[in-house]
Amino acid sequence: MKFSPCIDKCTYEGTHCEGCGRTHVEIAATKKIVMAIVNFAQEQEYENIDDFVNAVGQSALKKLNKAAAEK
């Protein structure tokens, strides 16, 4: 399955958003992940949030690529 980012044309009827095509369950789970990252950064009172978010993204990408290579 290919990820489809939000395009700010959200719909809430049915099982899928007509804007991005993702399921409402997937969207809700993604929002939880994002809010967990936001809350953690706020709790740590990071001043360099761009660096933090980039580091988290790079770490996740590295782990996902490693897991895919091991399949």
C-alpha positions as CSV (number, residue, x, y, z in Angstrom):
1,M,0.0,0.0,0.0
2,K,1.3,3.5,-0.8
3,F,1.0,6.3,1.8
4,S,-1.1,9.2,0.7
5,P,-0.6,12.4,2.7
6,C,-3.4,14.7,3.8
7,I,-4.4,17.3,1.1
8,D,-6.6,19.3,3.4
9,K,-9.8,18.1,1.7
10,C,-11.0,15.9,4.6
11,T,-14.2,14.0,4.6
12,Y,-15.6,12.0,7.5
13,E,-18.4,9.9,6.0
14,G,-17.8,6.2,5.2
15,T,-14.7,4.3,6.0
16,H,-12.2,6.4,3.9
17,C,-11.4,10.1,3.6
18,E,-12.3,11.1,0.0
19,G,-9.5,13.7,0.1
20,C,-6.5,11.5,0.8
21,G,-8.0,8.0,0.4
22,R,-6.8,6.8,3.8
23,T,-9.0,5.0,6.2
24,H,-10.3,7.0,9.2
25,V,-8.7,4.4,11.4
26,E,-5.3,5.0,9.8
27,I,-5.7,8.8,10.1
28,A,-6.6,8.5,13.8
29,A,-3.6,6.3,14.5
30,T,-1.3,8.7,12.6
31,K,-2.6,11.6,14.6
32,K,-1.9,9.7,17.9
33,I,1.7,9.1,16.7
34,V,2.2,12.7,15.8
35,M,0.7,14.0,19.1
36,A,3.0,11.6,21.0
37,I,6.0,13.1,19.3
38,V,4.7,16.7,19.9
39,N,4.0,16.0,23.5
40,F,7.4,14.4,24.1
41,A,9.2,17.4,22.5
42,Q,7.2,19.8,24.6
43,E,7.9,17.9,27.8
44,Q,11.6,18.0,27.0
45,E,11.3,21.7,26.2
46,Y,13.5,21.3,23.1
47,E,14.5,24.6,21.6
48,N,15.6,23.0,18.3
49,I,12.4,21.2,17.4
50,D,13.3,21.0,13.7
51,D,16.4,19.0,14.6
52,F,14.4,16.7,16.8
53,V,11.7,16.0,14.3
54,N,14.3,15.4,11.5
55,A,16.2,13.0,13.8
56,V,13.1,11.1,14.6
57,G,12.1,10.9,10.9
58,Q,15.6,9.7,9.9
59,S,15.7,7.1,12.7
60,A,12.3,5.7,11.7
61,L,13.3,5.6,8.0
62,K,16.6,3.8,8.9
63,K,14.7,1.2,11.0
64,L,12.1,0.7,8.3
65,N,14.7,0.2,5.6
66,K,16.6,-2.2,7.7
67,A,13.4,-4.2,8.5
68,A,12.5,-4.3,4.7
69,A,16.0,-5.5,3.9
70,E,15.7,-8.4,6.4
71,K,12.5,-9.7,4.8
